[in-house]
Amino acid sequence: MPSLERAAALGVYSPEQLAALRAIFQEACASLELDPDSPEADSMAAKILTAFRLGYVDKETMLASLLGTPNEHP
């Protein structure tokens, strides 16, 4: 089972939320050249879910935070 599904198993998400979280996970893994089944990707999935639970739902903001890039929004 891929990392995001393992981490999401602890919560309840709508199909739309899970699709958005999966897109963020996949983009972050691709940008960081992580194998989606690696321990590093597991950590990334946990960070994504934690940020989501804290109310960070904007894809660009979350990716900027995860990838260490500045967010272009004011």
N, CA, C and O atoms as a Tripos MOL2 file, in Angstrom:
@<TRIPOS>MOLECULE
protein
  296   295    74     0     0
PROTEIN
NO_CHARGES

@<TRIPOS>ATOM
      1 N           0.8550   -1.1750    0.0000 N.3       1 MET1
      2 CA          0.0000    0.0000    0.0000 C.3       1 MET1
      3 C           0.9000    1.2370    0.0000 C.2       1 MET1
      4 O           1.7890    1.3400    0.8460 O.2       1 MET1
      5 N           0.6940    2.1750   -0.9240 N.am      2 PRO2
      6 CA          1.5210    3.3770   -0.9760 C.3       2 PRO2
      7 C           1.4240    4.1970    0.3060 C.2       2 PRO2
      8 O           0.4730    4.0720    1.0780 O.2       2 PRO2
      9 N           2.4150    5.0230    0.5060 N.am      3 SER3
     10 CA          2.5620    5.8020    1.7330 C.3       3 SER3
     11 C           1.3380    6.6150    2.1160 C.2       3 SER3
     12 O           0.9350    6.6080    3.2790 O.2       3 SER3
     13 N           0.7360    7.3190    1.1600 N.am      4 LEU4
     14 CA         -0.3810    8.1850    1.4820 C.3       4 LEU4
     15 C          -1.5460    7.3830    2.0360 C.2       4 LEU4
     16 O          -2.2060    7.8260    2.9750 O.2       4 LEU4
     17 N          -1.8090    6.2200    1.4770 N.am      5 GLU5
     18 CA         -2.9050    5.4010    1.9740 C.3       5 GLU5
     19 C          -2.6200    4.8940    3.3810 C.2       5 GLU5
     20 O          -3.5310    4.8200    4.2060 O.2       5 GLU5
     21 N          -1.3660    4.5420    3.6670 N.am      6 ARG6
     22 CA         -1.0040    4.0970    5.0230 C.3       6 ARG6
     23 C          -1.2540    5.2200    6.0200 C.2       6 ARG6
     24 O          -1.8310    4.9960    7.0840 O.2       6 ARG6
     25 N          -0.8240    6.4140    5.6810 N.am      7 ALA7
     26 CA         -0.9850    7.5410    6.5940 C.3       7 ALA7
     27 C          -2.4500    7.9690    6.7110 C.2       7 ALA7
     28 O          -2.9000    8.3220    7.8010 O.2       7 ALA7
     29 N          -3.1860    7.9450    5.6260 N.am      8 ALA8
     30 CA         -4.5850    8.3700    5.6340 C.3       8 ALA8
     31 C          -5.4840    7.3660    6.3400 C.2       8 ALA8
     32 O          -6.6060    7.7020    6.7210 O.2       8 ALA8
     33 N          -5.0090    6.1460    6.5180 N.am      9 ALA9
     34 CA         -5.8230    5.1240    7.1700 C.3       9 ALA9
     35 C          -6.2130    5.5390    8.5820 C.2       9 ALA9
     36 O          -7.1590    4.9840    9.1410 O.2       9 ALA9
     37 N          -5.5190    6.4890    9.1650 N.am     10 LEU10
     38 CA         -5.8170    6.9490   10.5100 C.3      10 LEU10
     39 C          -6.9260    7.9950   10.5410 C.2      10 LEU10
     40 O          -7.4070    8.3370   11.6220 O.2      10 LEU10
     41 N          -7.3430    8.5110    9.3960 N.am     11 GLY11
     42 CA         -8.3650    9.5520    9.3490 C.3      11 GLY11
     43 C          -9.4540    9.1990    8.3500 C.2      11 GLY11
     44 O          -9.3950    8.1750    7.6700 O.2      11 GLY11
     45 N         -10.4470   10.0710    8.2800 N.am     12 VAL12
     46 CA        -11.5360    9.8850    7.3360 C.3      12 VAL12
     47 C         -11.5280   11.0870    6.4000 C.2      12 VAL12
     48 O         -11.6020   12.2340    6.8430 O.2      12 VAL12
     49 N         -11.4380   10.8150    5.1160 N.am     13 TYR13
     50 CA        -11.3540   11.8700    4.1180 C.3      13 TYR13
     51 C         -12.3670   11.6110    3.0160 C.2      13 TYR13
     52 O         -12.6790   10.4620    2.7010 O.2      13 TYR13
     53 N         -12.8780   12.6880    2.4350 N.am     14 SER14
     54 CA        -13.7790   12.5440    1.2920 C.3      14 SER14
     55 C         -12.9390   12.1520    0.0790 C.2      14 SER14
     56 O         -11.7260   12.3560    0.0790 O.2      14 SER14
     57 N         -13.5660   11.5950   -0.9470 N.am     15 PRO15
     58 CA        -12.8140   11.2560   -2.1560 C.3      15 PRO15
     59 C         -12.1090   12.4710   -2.7640 C.2      15 PRO15
     60 O         -11.0030   12.3530   -3.2920 O.2      15 PRO15
     61 N         -12.7530   13.6350   -2.6870 N.am     16 GLU16
     62 CA        -12.1490   14.8440   -3.2410 C.3      16 GLU16
     63 C         -10.9170   15.2560   -2.4390 C.2      16 GLU16
     64 O          -9.8970   15.6450   -3.0080 O.2      16 GLU16
     65 N         -11.0190   15.1670   -1.1160 N.am     17 GLN17
     66 CA         -9.8780   15.5080   -0.2720 C.3      17 GLN17
     67 C          -8.7250   14.5460   -0.5050 C.2      17 GLN17
     68 O          -7.5710   14.9640   -0.6050 O.2      17 GLN17
     69 N          -9.0340   13.2720   -0.5890 N.am     18 LEU18
     70 CA         -7.9900   12.2780   -0.8160 C.3      18 LEU18
     71 C          -7.3200   12.4910   -2.1700 C.2      18 LEU18
     72 O          -6.1040   12.3450   -2.2910 O.2      18 LEU18
     73 N          -8.1050   12.8340   -3.1850 N.am     19 ALA19
     74 CA         -7.5370   13.1050   -4.5100 C.3      19 ALA19
     75 C          -6.6020   14.3140   -4.4610 C.2      19 ALA19
     76 O          -5.5370   14.3000   -5.0770 O.2      19 ALA19
     77 N          -7.0000   15.3660   -3.7260 N.am     20 ALA20
     78 CA         -6.1570   16.5560   -3.6120 C.3      20 ALA20
     79 C          -4.8780   16.2340   -2.8500 C.2      20 ALA20
     80 O          -3.7950   16.6630   -3.2460 O.2      20 ALA20
     81 N          -4.9960   15.4820   -1.7610 N.am     21 LEU21
     82 CA         -3.8250   15.1000   -0.9860 C.3      21 LEU21
     83 C          -2.8900   14.2110   -1.7920 C.2      21 LEU21
     84 O          -1.6690   14.3450   -1.7070 O.2      21 LEU21
     85 N          -3.4670   13.2990   -2.5770 N.am     22 ARG22
     86 CA         -2.6510   12.4240   -3.4320 C.3      22 ARG22
     87 C          -1.8780   13.2430   -4.4610 C.2      22 ARG22
     88 O          -0.7100   12.9610   -4.7270 O.2      22 ARG22
     89 N          -2.5260   14.2590   -5.0440 N.am     23 ALA23
     90 CA         -1.8560   15.0990   -6.0440 C.3      23 ALA23
     91 C          -0.6790   15.8500   -5.4130 C.2      23 ALA23
     92 O           0.3880   15.9610   -6.0160 O.2      23 ALA23
     93 N          -0.8790   16.3600   -4.2060 N.am     24 ILE24
     94 CA          0.2010   17.0600   -3.5070 C.3      24 ILE24
     95 C           1.3370   16.0870   -3.2100 C.2      24 ILE24
     96 O           2.5060   16.4070   -3.4260 O.2      24 ILE24
     97 N           0.9930   14.9030   -2.7160 N.am     25 PHE25
     98 CA          1.9890   13.8720   -2.4080 C.3      25 PHE25
     99 C           2.7930   13.5050   -3.6530 C.2      25 PHE25
    100 O           4.0220   13.4500   -3.6060 O.2      25 PHE25
    101 N           2.1070   13.2550   -4.7570 N.am     26 GLN26
    102 CA          2.7860   12.8570   -5.9840 C.3      26 GLN26
    103 C           3.6900   13.9670   -6.5110 C.2      26 GLN26
    104 O           4.8060   13.7030   -6.9570 O.2      26 GLN26
    105 N           3.2090   15.2040   -6.4590 N.am     27 GLU27
    106 CA          4.0210   16.3200   -6.9420 C.3      27 GLU27
    107 C           5.2520   16.5320   -6.0510 C.2      27 GLU27
    108 O           6.3500   16.7810   -6.5490 O.2      27 GLU27
    109 N           5.0600   16.4330   -4.7360 N.am     28 ALA28
    110 CA          6.1890   16.5890   -3.8180 C.3      28 ALA28
    111 C           7.2120   15.4840   -4.0310 C.2      28 ALA28
    112 O           8.4130   15.7500   -4.0670 O.2      28 ALA28
    113 N           6.7490   14.2460   -4.1720 N.am     29 CYS29
    114 CA          7.6740   13.1320   -4.4150 C.3      29 CYS29
    115 C           8.4370   13.3250   -5.7210 C.2      29 CYS29
    116 O           9.6430   13.0860   -5.7830 O.2      29 CYS29
    117 N           7.7350   13.7540   -6.7590 N.am     30 ALA30
    118 CA          8.3930   13.9730   -8.0480 C.3      30 ALA30
    119 C           9.4290   15.1000   -7.9440 C.2      30 ALA30
    120 O          10.5420   14.9710   -8.4540 O.2      30 ALA30
    121 N           9.0600   16.1970   -7.2860 N.am     31 SER31
    122 CA          9.9740   17.3280   -7.1590 C.3      31 SER31
    123 C          11.2160   16.9730   -6.3610 C.2      31 SER31
    124 O          12.3110   17.4510   -6.6550 O.2      31 SER31
    125 N          11.0420   16.1320   -5.3510 N.am     32 LEU32
    126 CA         12.1640   15.7410   -4.4990 C.3      32 LEU32
    127 C          12.8210   14.4350   -4.9460 C.2      32 LEU32
    128 O          13.7490   13.9450   -4.3030 O.2      32 LEU32
    129 N          12.3290   13.8790   -6.0560 N.am     33 GLU33
    130 CA         12.8260   12.6160   -6.6080 C.3      33 GLU33
    131 C          12.8080   11.5000   -5.5610 C.2      33 GLU33
    132 O          13.7820   10.7670   -5.3860 O.2      33 GLU33
    133 N          11.6560   11.3970   -4.8620 N.am     34 LEU34
    134 CA         11.4690   10.3520   -3.8560 C.3      34 LEU34
    135 C          10.6870    9.1920   -4.4380 C.2      34 LEU34
    136 O           9.7470    9.4020   -5.2040 O.2      34 LEU34
    137 N          11.0580    7.9800   -4.0870 N.am     35 ASP35
    138 CA         10.2650    6.7990   -4.4090 C.3      35 ASP35
    139 C           9.0230    6.8650   -3.5230 C.2      35 ASP35
    140 O           9.1610    6.9550   -2.3030 O.2      35 ASP35
    141 N           7.8070    6.8220   -4.0940 N.am     36 PRO36
    142 CA          6.5850    6.9160   -3.2980 C.3      36 PRO36
    143 C           6.4450    5.8530   -2.2130 C.2      36 PRO36
    144 O           5.6370    6.0230   -1.2990 O.2      36 PRO36
    145 N           7.1970    4.7770   -2.2850 N.am     37 ASP37
    146 CA          7.1270    3.7210   -1.2760 C.3      37 ASP37
    147 C           8.3010    3.7630   -0.2980 C.2      37 ASP37
    148 O           8.4990    2.8210    0.4690 O.2      37 ASP37
    149 N           9.0740    4.8390   -0.3210 N.am     38 SER38
    150 CA         10.2540    4.9410    0.5330 C.3      38 SER38
    151 C           9.8880    5.4760    1.9210 C.2      38 SER38
    152 O           8.8230    6.0670    2.1010 O.2      38 SER38
    153 N          10.7670    5.2670    2.8930 N.am     39 PRO39
    154 CA         10.5450    5.8480    4.2220 C.3      39 PRO39
    155 C          10.4600    7.3820    4.1740 C.2      39 PRO39
    156 O           9.7120    7.9900    4.9400 O.2      39 PRO39
    157 N          11.2230    7.9940    3.2790 N.am     40 GLU40
    158 CA         11.1740    9.4490    3.1440 C.3      40 GLU40
    159 C           9.8040    9.9050    2.6540 C.2      40 GLU40
    160 O           9.2920   10.9360    3.0900 O.2      40 GLU40
    161 N           9.2140    9.1320    1.7460 N.am     41 ALA41
    162 CA          7.8710    9.4550    1.2530 C.3      41 ALA41
    163 C           6.8320    9.2430    2.3550 C.2      41 ALA41
    164 O           5.8530    9.9860    2.4300 O.2      41 ALA41
    165 N           7.0360    8.2400    3.2100 N.am     42 ASP42
    166 CA          6.1430    8.0430    4.3550 C.3      42 ASP42
    167 C           6.1530    9.2950    5.2300 C.2      42 ASP42
    168 O           5.1050    9.7630    5.6740 O.2      42 ASP42
    169 N           7.3390    9.8240    5.4700 N.am     43 SER43
    170 CA          7.4630   11.0360    6.2740 C.3      43 SER43
    171 C           6.7720   12.2100    5.5870 C.2      43 SER43
    172 O           6.1020   13.0110    6.2390 O.2      43 SER43
    173 N           6.9360   12.3080    4.2740 N.am     44 MET44
    174 CA          6.2960   13.3710    3.5080 C.3      44 MET44
    175 C           4.7690   13.2520    3.6070 C.2      44 MET44
    176 O           4.0820   14.2590    3.7780 O.2      44 MET44
    177 N           4.2430   12.0440    3.5020 N.am     45 ALA45
    178 CA          2.8020   11.8260    3.6060 C.3      45 ALA45
    179 C           2.2860   12.2590    4.9760 C.2      45 ALA45
    180 O           1.2290   12.8820    5.0790 O.2      45 ALA45
    181 N           3.0240   11.9300    6.0100 N.am     46 ALA46
    182 CA          2.6250   12.3280    7.3590 C.3      46 ALA46
    183 C           2.6090   13.8560    7.4910 C.2      46 ALA46
    184 O           1.7060   14.4120    8.1170 O.2      46 ALA46
    185 N           3.5910   14.5260    6.9140 N.am     47 LYS47
    186 CA          3.6410   15.9920    6.9590 C.3      47 LYS47
    187 C           2.4610   16.5890    6.2110 C.2      47 LYS47
    188 O           1.8670   17.5650    6.6680 O.2      47 LYS47
    189 N           2.1190   16.0170    5.0740 N.am     48 ILE48
    190 CA          0.9880   16.5040    4.2830 C.3      48 ILE48
    191 C          -0.3040   16.3690    5.0740 C.2      48 ILE48
    192 O          -1.0990   17.3070    5.1310 O.2      48 ILE48
    193 N          -0.5200   15.2070    5.6850 N.am     49 LEU49
    194 CA         -1.7440   14.9890    6.4520 C.3      49 LEU49
    195 C          -1.8010   15.8810    7.6880 C.2      49 LEU49
    196 O          -2.8710   16.3780    8.0420 O.2      49 LEU49
    197 N          -0.6760   16.0870    8.3410 N.am     50 THR50
    198 CA         -0.6520   16.9750    9.5010 C.3      50 THR50
    199 C          -1.0060   18.3980    9.0890 C.2      50 THR50
    200 O          -1.8190   19.0540    9.7400 O.2      50 THR50
    201 N          -0.4010   18.8690    8.0190 N.am     51 ALA51
    202 CA         -0.6960   20.2190    7.5310 C.3      51 ALA51
    203 C          -2.1680   20.3440    7.1520 C.2      51 ALA51
    204 O          -2.7930   21.3670    7.4310 O.2      51 ALA51
    205 N          -2.7180   19.3270    6.5280 N.am     52 PHE52
    206 CA         -4.1260   19.3460    6.1270 C.3      52 PHE52
    207 C          -5.0290   19.4130    7.3560 C.2      52 PHE52
    208 O          -5.9900   20.1820    7.3880 O.2      52 PHE52
    209 N          -4.7140   18.6050    8.3620 N.am     53 ARG53
    210 CA         -5.5210   18.6090    9.5950 C.3      53 ARG53
    211 C          -5.4590   19.9580   10.3120 C.2      53 ARG53
    212 O          -6.3970   20.3400   11.0100 O.2      53 ARG53
    213 N          -4.3520   20.6730   10.1350 N.am     54 LEU54
    214 CA         -4.1900   21.9890   10.7540 C.3      54 LEU54
    215 C          -4.8410   23.0980    9.9390 C.2      54 LEU54
    216 O          -4.8250   24.2600   10.3440 O.2      54 LEU54
    217 N          -5.4170   22.7420    8.7900 N.am     55 GLY55
    218 CA         -6.1480   23.7140    7.9880 C.3      55 GLY55
    219 C          -5.4340   24.2340    6.7690 C.2      55 GLY55
    220 O          -5.9580   25.1040    6.0740 O.2      55 GLY55
    221 N          -4.2440   23.7220    6.4880 N.am     56 TYR56
    222 CA         -3.5190   24.1400    5.2890 C.3      56 TYR56
    223 C          -4.0010   23.3000    4.1170 C.2      56 TYR56
    224 O          -3.5520   22.1690    3.9280 O.2      56 TYR56
    225 N          -4.9120   23.8530    3.3330 N.am     57 VAL57
    226 CA         -5.4980   23.0690    2.2520 C.3      57 VAL57
    227 C          -5.1280   23.5980    0.8660 C.2      57 VAL57
    228 O          -5.4200   22.9500   -0.1390 O.2      57 VAL57
    229 N          -4.4940   24.7570    0.8030 N.am     58 ASP58
    230 CA         -4.0970   25.3230   -0.4800 C.3      58 ASP58
    231 C          -2.8840   24.5700   -1.0180 C.2      58 ASP58
    232 O          -1.8450   24.5150   -0.3600 O.2      58 ASP58
    233 N          -3.0100   23.9930   -2.2090 N.am     59 LYS59
    234 CA         -1.9490   23.1590   -2.7890 C.3      59 LYS59
    235 C          -0.6330   23.9170   -2.9090 C.2      59 LYS59
    236 O           0.4160   23.3970   -2.5300 O.2      59 LYS59
    237 N          -0.6760   25.1270   -3.4280 N.am     60 GLU60
    238 CA          0.5490   25.8800   -3.6430 C.3      60 GLU60
    239 C           1.2580   26.1910   -2.3270 C.2      60 GLU60
    240 O           2.4800   26.0770   -2.2310 O.2      60 GLU60
    241 N           0.4880   26.5820   -1.3180 N.am     61 THR61
    242 CA          1.0720   26.8790   -0.0070 C.3      61 THR61
    243 C           1.6950   25.6370    0.6020 C.2      61 THR61
    244 O           2.8050   25.6800    1.1340 O.2      61 THR61
    245 N           0.9710   24.5300    0.5190 N.am     62 MET62
    246 CA          1.4770   23.2930    1.1080 C.3      62 MET62
    247 C           2.7430   22.8290    0.3880 C.2      62 MET62
    248 O           3.7130   22.4370    1.0360 O.2      62 MET62
    249 N           2.7410   22.8700   -0.9400 N.am     63 LEU63
    250 CA          3.9300   22.4510   -1.6940 C.3      63 LEU63
    251 C           5.1220   23.3600   -1.3920 C.2      63 LEU63
    252 O           6.2470   22.8860   -1.2380 O.2      63 LEU63
    253 N           4.8710   24.6550   -1.3100 N.am     64 ALA64
    254 CA          5.9560   25.5860   -1.0090 C.3      64 ALA64
    255 C           6.5680   25.2570    0.3460 C.2      64 ALA64
    256 O           7.7870   25.2960    0.5100 O.2      64 ALA64
    257 N           5.7320   24.9390    1.2990 N.am     65 SER65
    258 CA          6.2210   24.5890    2.6290 C.3      65 SER65
    259 C           7.0030   23.2810    2.5940 C.2      65 SER65
    260 O           8.0810   23.1920    3.1800 O.2      65 SER65
    261 N           6.4800   22.2790    1.9250 N.am     66 LEU66
    262 CA          7.1220   20.9750    1.8680 C.3      66 LEU66
    263 C           8.4270   21.0020    1.0970 C.2      66 LEU66
    264 O           9.3780   20.3070    1.4530 O.2      66 LEU66
    265 N           8.4750   21.7960    0.0480 N.am     67 LEU67
    266 CA          9.6400   21.8240   -0.8310 C.3      67 LEU67
    267 C          10.6310   22.9160   -0.4560 C.2      67 LEU67
    268 O          11.7050   23.0140   -1.0490 O.2      67 LEU67
    269 N          10.2740   23.7340    0.5240 N.am     68 GLY68
    270 CA         11.1890   24.7850    0.9520 C.3      68 GLY68
    271 C          11.3130   25.9140   -0.0270 C.2      68 GLY68
    272 O          12.3500   26.5750   -0.0820 O.2      68 GLY68
    273 N          10.2650   26.1560   -0.8150 N.am     69 THR69
    274 CA         10.2760   27.2520   -1.7730 C.3      69 THR69
    275 C           9.3440   28.3400   -1.2870 C.2      69 THR69
    276 O           8.3400   28.0410   -0.6410 O.2      69 THR69
    277 N           9.6490   29.6030   -1.5800 N.am     70 PRO70
    278 CA          8.7700   30.6860   -1.1380 C.3      70 PRO70
    279 C           7.4290   30.6310   -1.8400 C.2      70 PRO70
    280 O           7.3500   30.3100   -3.0260 O.2      70 PRO70
    281 N           6.3790   30.9430   -1.1080 N.am     71 ASN71
    282 CA          5.0360   31.0140   -1.6810 C.3      71 ASN71
    283 C           4.8900   32.3520   -2.3800 C.2      71 ASN71
    284 O           5.2650   33.3850   -1.8250 O.2      71 ASN71
    285 N           4.3550   32.3490   -3.5790 N.am     72 GLU72
    286 CA          4.2610   33.5690   -4.3570 C.3      72 GLU72
    287 C           3.0280   34.3910   -4.0060 C.2      72 GLU72
    288 O           2.8780   35.5070   -4.5050 O.2      72 GLU72
    289 N           2.1480   33.8760   -3.1670 N.am     73 HIS73
    290 CA          0.9460   34.6220   -2.7930 C.3      73 HIS73
    291 C           1.3070   35.6530   -1.7320 C.2      73 HIS73
    292 O           2.1340   35.3850   -0.8610 O.2      73 HIS73
    293 N           0.6790   36.8550   -1.8020 N.am     74 PRO74
    294 CA          0.9810   37.8880   -0.7910 C.3      74 PRO74
    295 C           0.5360   37.4650    0.5890 C.2      74 PRO74
    296 O           0.7130   38.2130    1.5510 O.2      74 PRO74
@<TRIPOS>BOND
     1     1     2 1
     2     2     3 1
     3     3     4 2
     4     3     5 am
     5     5     6 1
     6     6     7 1
     7     7     8 2
     8     7     9 am
     9     9    10 1
    10    10    11 1
    11    11    12 2
    12    11    13 am
    13    13    14 1
    14    14    15 1
    15    15    16 2
    16    15    17 am
    17    17    18 1
    18    18    19 1
    19    19    20 2
    20    19    21 am
    21    21    22 1
    22    22    23 1
    23    23    24 2
    24    23    25 am
    25    25    26 1
    26    26    27 1
    27    27    28 2
    28    27    29 am
    29    29    30 1
    30    30    31 1
    31    31    32 2
    32    31    33 am
    33    33    34 1
    34    34    35 1
    35    35    36 2
    36    35    37 am
    37    37    38 1
    38    38    39 1
    39    39    40 2
    40    39    41 am
    41    41    42 1
    42    42    43 1
    43    43    44 2
    44    43    45 am
    45    45    46 1
    46    46    47 1
    47    47    48 2
    48    47    49 am
    49    49    50 1
    50    50    51 1
    51    51    52 2
    52    51    53 am
    53    53    54 1
    54    54    55 1
    55    55    56 2
    56    55    57 am
    57    57    58 1
    58    58    59 1
    59    59    60 2
    60    59    61 am
    61    61    62 1
    62    62    63 1
    63    63    64 2
    64    63    65 am
    65    65    66 1
    66    66    67 1
    67    67    68 2
    68    67    69 am
    69    69    70 1
    70    70    71 1
    71    71    72 2
    72    71    73 am
    73    73    74 1
    74    74    75 1
    75    75    76 2
    76    75    77 am
    77    77    78 1
    78    78    79 1
    79    79    80 2
    80    79    81 am
    81    81    82 1
    82    82    83 1
    83    83    84 2
    84    83    85 am
    85    85    86 1
    86    86    87 1
    87    87    88 2
    88    87    89 am
    89    89    90 1
    90    90    91 1
    91    91    92 2
    92    91    93 am
    93    93    94 1
    94    94    95 1
    95    95    96 2
    96    95    97 am
    97    97    98 1
    98    98    99 1
    99    99   100 2
   100    99   101 am
   101   101   102 1
   102   102   103 1
   103   103   104 2
   104   103   105 am
   105   105   106 1
   106   106   107 1
   107   107   108 2
   108   107   109 am
   109   109   110 1
   110   110   111 1
   111   111   112 2
   112   111   113 am
   113   113   114 1
   114   114   115 1
   115   115   116 2
   116   115   117 am
   117   117   118 1
   118   118   119 1
   119   119   120 2
   120   119   121 am
   121   121   122 1
   122   122   123 1
   123   123   124 2
   124   123   125 am
   125   125   126 1
   126   126   127 1
   127   127   128 2
   128   127   129 am
   129   129   130 1
   130   130   131 1
   131   131   132 2
   132   131   133 am
   133   133   134 1
   134   134   135 1
   135   135   136 2
   136   135   137 am
   137   137   138 1
   138   138   139 1
   139   139   140 2
   140   139   141 am
   141   141   142 1
   142   142   143 1
   143   143   144 2
   144   143   145 am
   145   145   146 1
   146   146   147 1
   147   147   148 2
   148   147   149 am
   149   149   150 1
   150   150   151 1
   151   151   152 2
   152   151   153 am
   153   153   154 1
   154   154   155 1
   155   155   156 2
   156   155   157 am
   157   157   158 1
   158   158   159 1
   159   159   160 2
   160   159   161 am
   161   161   162 1
   162   162   163 1
   163   163   164 2
   164   163   165 am
   165   165   166 1
   166   166   167 1
   167   167   168 2
   168   167   169 am
   169   169   170 1
   170   170   171 1
   171   171   172 2
   172   171   173 am
   173   173   174 1
   174   174   175 1
   175   175   176 2
   176   175   177 am
   177   177   178 1
   178   178   179 1
   179   179   180 2
   180   179   181 am
   181   181   182 1
   182   182   183 1
   183   183   184 2
   184   183   185 am
   185   185   186 1
   186   186   187 1
   187   187   188 2
   188   187   189 am
   189   189   190 1
   190   190   191 1
   191   191   192 2
   192   191   193 am
   193   193   194 1
   194   194   195 1
   195   195   196 2
   196   195   197 am
   197   197   198 1
   198   198   199 1
   199   199   200 2
   200   199   201 am
   201   201   202 1
   202   202   203 1
   203   203   204 2
   204   203   205 am
   205   205   206 1
   206   206   207 1
   207   207   208 2
   208   207   209 am
   209   209   210 1
   210   210   211 1
   211   211   212 2
   212   211   213 am
   213   213   214 1
   214   214   215 1
   215   215   216 2
   216   215   217 am
   217   217   218 1
   218   218   219 1
   219   219   220 2
   220   219   221 am
   221   221   222 1
   222   222   223 1
   223   223   224 2
   224   223   225 am
   225   225   226 1
   226   226   227 1
   227   227   228 2
   228   227   229 am
   229   229   230 1
   230   230   231 1
   231   231   232 2
   232   231   233 am
   233   233   234 1
   234   234   235 1
   235   235   236 2
   236   235   237 am
   237   237   238 1
   238   238   239 1
   239   239   240 2
   240   239   241 am
   241   241   242 1
   242   242   243 1
   243   243   244 2
   244   243   245 am
   245   245   246 1
   246   246   247 1
   247   247   248 2
   248   247   249 am
   249   249   250 1
   250   250   251 1
   251   251   252 2
   252   251   253 am
   253   253   254 1
   254   254   255 1
   255   255   256 2
   256   255   257 am
   257   257   258 1
   258   258   259 1
   259   259   260 2
   260   259   261 am
   261   261   262 1
   262   262   263 1
   263   263   264 2
   264   263   265 am
   265   265   266 1
   266   266   267 1
   267   267   268 2
   268   267   269 am
   269   269   270 1
   270   270   271 1
   271   271   272 2
   272   271   273 am
   273   273   274 1
   274   274   275 1
   275   275   276 2
   276   275   277 am
   277   277   278 1
   278   278   279 1
   279   279   280 2
   280   279   281 am
   281   281   282 1
   282   282   283 1
   283   283   284 2
   284   283   285 am
   285   285   286 1
   286   286   287 1
   287   287   288 2
   288   287   289 am
   289   289   290 1
   290   290   291 1
   291   291   292 2
   292   291   293 am
   293   293   294 1
   294   294   295 1
   295   295   296 2
@<TRIPOS>SUBSTRUCTURE
     1 MET1         2 RESIDUE 1 A MET
     2 PRO2         6 RESIDUE 1 A PRO
     3 SER3        10 RESIDUE 1 A SER
     4 LEU4        14 RESIDUE 1 A LEU
     5 GLU5        18 RESIDUE 1 A GLU
     6 ARG6        22 RESIDUE 1 A ARG
     7 ALA7        26 RESIDUE 1 A ALA
     8 ALA8        30 RESIDUE 1 A ALA
     9 ALA9        34 RESIDUE 1 A ALA
    10 LEU10       38 RESIDUE 1 A LEU
    11 GLY11       42 RESIDUE 1 A GLY
    12 VAL12       46 RESIDUE 1 A VAL
    13 TYR13       50 RESIDUE 1 A TYR
    14 SER14       54 RESIDUE 1 A SER
    15 PRO15       58 RESIDUE 1 A PRO
    16 GLU16       62 RESIDUE 1 A GLU
    17 GLN17       66 RESIDUE 1 A GLN
    18 LEU18       70 RESIDUE 1 A LEU
    19 ALA19       74 RESIDUE 1 A ALA
    20 ALA20       78 RESIDUE 1 A ALA
    21 LEU21       82 RESIDUE 1 A LEU
    22 ARG22       86 RESIDUE 1 A ARG
    23 ALA23       90 RESIDUE 1 A ALA
    24 ILE24       94 RESIDUE 1 A ILE
    25 PHE25       98 RESIDUE 1 A PHE
    26 GLN26      102 RESIDUE 1 A GLN
    27 GLU27      106 RESIDUE 1 A GLU
    28 ALA28      110 RESIDUE 1 A ALA
    29 CYS29      114 RESIDUE 1 A CYS
    30 ALA30      118 RESIDUE 1 A ALA
    31 SER31      122 RESIDUE 1 A SER
    32 LEU32      126 RESIDUE 1 A LEU
    33 GLU33      130 RESIDUE 1 A GLU
    34 LEU34      134 RESIDUE 1 A LEU
    35 ASP35      138 RESIDUE 1 A ASP
    36 PRO36      142 RESIDUE 1 A PRO
    37 ASP37      146 RESIDUE 1 A ASP
    38 SER38      150 RESIDUE 1 A SER
    39 PRO39      154 RESIDUE 1 A PRO
    40 GLU40      158 RESIDUE 1 A GLU
    41 ALA41      162 RESIDUE 1 A ALA
    42 ASP42      166 RESIDUE 1 A ASP
    43 SER43      170 RESIDUE 1 A SER
    44 MET44      174 RESIDUE 1 A MET
    45 ALA45      178 RESIDUE 1 A ALA
    46 ALA46      182 RESIDUE 1 A ALA
    47 LYS47      186 RESIDUE 1 A LYS
    48 ILE48      190 RESIDUE 1 A ILE
    49 LEU49      194 RESIDUE 1 A LEU
    50 THR50      198 RESIDUE 1 A THR
    51 ALA51      202 RESIDUE 1 A ALA
    52 PHE52      206 RESIDUE 1 A PHE
    53 ARG53      210 RESIDUE 1 A ARG
    54 LEU54      214 RESIDUE 1 A LEU
    55 GLY55      218 RESIDUE 1 A GLY
    56 TYR56      222 RESIDUE 1 A TYR
    57 VAL57      226 RESIDUE 1 A VAL
    58 ASP58      230 RESIDUE 1 A ASP
    59 LYS59      234 RESIDUE 1 A LYS
    60 GLU60      238 RESIDUE 1 A GLU
    61 THR61      242 RESIDUE 1 A THR
    62 MET62      246 RESIDUE 1 A MET
    63 LEU63      250 RESIDUE 1 A LEU
    64 ALA64      254 RESIDUE 1 A ALA
    65 SER65      258 RESIDUE 1 A SER
    66 LEU66      262 RESIDUE 1 A LEU
    67 LEU67      266 RESIDUE 1 A LEU
    68 GLY68      270 RESIDUE 1 A GLY
    69 THR69      274 RESIDUE 1 A THR
    70 PRO70      278 RESIDUE 1 A PRO
    71 ASN71      282 RESIDUE 1 A ASN
    72 GLU72      286 RESIDUE 1 A GLU
    73 HIS73      290 RESIDUE 1 A HIS
    74 PRO74      294 RESIDUE 1 A PRO
